[in-house]
Amino acid sequence: MRGNYLRERVGPQREEEPGEGVAARYSGRVTGKTMQLTVTLAHSGETIGDFRLTHGRAGRLHKCQ
């Protein structure tokens, strides 16, 4: 699936400063209760990350500095 990816900057960001996203491709699969998701930038082919989500379990998120 195609979409946009928005890198956040360090520190607070105002709502009126949404920033600009870049074209990205979201791909993955669902097996049982688990979804594997990969985010790849369209122009460079850089993989932003691989994410694993499990239905019914809380996710662990952290903001990089």
N, C-alpha and C positions, 0 to 999 in steps of 0.2 A: 504494500500500500504506500502511496506517495503522500507526503505531507511536508510540513516545515518543522525545523528544529531551532529552538531559540536558546542560545547560550546565555546564562545569567552572569552578571558581573559580581565581583566581590562586594559585599556590603548591601545596604538596603536599596531597593529600587522603587520609585514612585509608580503608581498605577498609570499615570499619564505618560510614562516613559516605557512603553512596551518593548522597545528595541525592534530589531529586524531579524526575522528568521531566515534560515537558508534551506534550500530544497534538501529533503532527506527521504530515505526509503526505510519503512518499517516492515520487518518480516519476522516470521516466527511460526510456532505451532502450538497446539494444545494437545496434551496427553493426559487423560484422566482429569485431575483437578489442577494440573500445572500448566502454565503458559510460559513458553520461552520466547523472548522478544529481543531482536537485534535492531539497533538504530545505526544507519550508515549514511554519511553525507553524500549527496548525489554528485557534486562537482569534483570531489577529491577521492572518493571511495573510502575515506577514513571511517572506521568503525568507532562510534561514540561509546557503545557499551552493549553488553549482553545482560539481559535482565530475566530473572526467573520469578514468577508470581504464582502463589498457590491460593486457590479459592478457600476462603474461610480462615486464612491466617493473616495476621497483621504484617504489613510490609515494613522493611527497615530502610529508611531514607536518610541520607546525610548530604549536606551541601559542601562541596569541595571549596577550599580556600585558595 
